[in-house]
Amino acid sequence: MSFSNEAIGPGNDGGIYNIFGELPAWMNHQDVGMALVEMDTSVRGIQEPPIAKIFSDSVDPEQVNIEDYRHFYVEFADAATAEDVVTAVRLVSEAIKKFRYAV
């Protein structure tokens, strides 16, 4: 994956709005919830004020299928740069690797 040095924020010439991810299949609701919090803390720490956050369409783990709950997005603010996007991808991929091998 590569990006130009120009700002990535949305506009008429395109932009990156969010990146989709999924946690390992072995994780239960509690594990997923803790993993989402951990990743969110990491990506929010990229810049102050935060330019990225983790969110899931499935807010209530008791009301959704666990497979849906494992899906999440990294959402970027308009001020996010290419470097911020790359940093967020690195942080999330490192977290997923850690969770994958935590069994």
N, C-alpha and C positions, 0 to 999 in steps of 0.2 A: 504494500500500500504506500502510495506517495502523494504528496500534496505540493502545491506551489507555495511560494513565500507570501502570497497575498493573503489578506484576511479571509477567513472561511465563512464568516457570518452570512445569513441569508440576504438575498437581494434579487434584482431583476436578472443578474447574470449567474444565478444559481448559488447554492450553499449546502452545507451539511447541517441537517437538523437534528438527527440522532443516529445512533448506531445500535443495532439489535444484538442481543446476546442471550445465551441460555446456560443455565447451571447444570452440572452433572445429574444424570438420572437417579443416582442412588440417594440423593439428598431428600430429606423429609421437610415438612413445612417449617419446623423450628430451625433446621440447618439453613434453609433457603432464606428465611427472615434475617438470620444473623449475617449471612453472606451478603445480602443486599445492603444492610446497614454498613458493614465493613467496606464494601466497594464504594458506597455513596460517600462515606467519610474521606476515602482516598481521593476520589475525583473532585470533591468540593475543595480539597486542599491544594489543587493545582494553582489557583490564583485567589486573591482576595479583592473584591467580593467574588464568590464562586462563579465560574463560567460554565460549569457542568454539574449534572446531578444524575443519580440513578433513579429510575422510576419503573414501576410495573403496572400493567393494566389491571392486574389481579391484586387488589388491595387487601381483601379479606381472605386469608388462607382457608378459613372454614367454609367459605361459600364457593370455592373454585376447585377445579381439578388440579392436582399437584403438577401435572405436566404444563398447564397454563401458568401456574405460579412460578415456575422456573424461568420463564421468559422475562426479560427485562430490557430496558433501553438506557443508553447514555444520552441524555438530552443536553444540547449545547446552547448557551446564550449567544446573542448576536455578536458579542465582543470576543468570542473564541477565535483564536488564530489556528493556523495549521499545526503549530507546535503544541498547542493545547490539546488538539484532537489526537495527535500522535501520542502525547503523554497519557491521555485518558485510555486509549486503546492498549498501551503498554501496561498500565495499572490493572485494567480489567483482565487482560490476558494472563498476567502473572497471578492474579487472584484465582481465576478459573483453574489454572494449572495446580495451584496449591490445593484447591478443593478437590480436584480430580484425583489426586494422589493421597488424600487424607483418609481414605477408607481403611 
